[in-house]
Amino acid sequence: MRRFLVLPTSRAGWGLLIAFLTLVLAGSWPVISWVNRATLVMGLPLLVVWSYVIIFACVAVMLIGNRMVERDDHE
């Protein structure tokens, strides 16, 4: 039998998976509709600020994931 789903085996891996899924949900339409208001934050619309937050959070999660892979000595 073939496994089509690979699950993390460590706490750090589970944390990374949860962080990634949280980011996916933060960028989904129901959440965006909550943020899409005519409110300015530091001169920018709230939706633009939310987009920047998601982009920088994605970069942070990818950096953490890359450091975890480098630490494990797996190729």
Buried (B, 14 or more C-beta within 10 A) or exposed (E): EEEEEEEEEEEBBEBBBEBBEEBEEBBEEEEBEEBEEEEEEEEEBBBBBBBEEBEEBBEEBEEBBEEBEEEEEEE
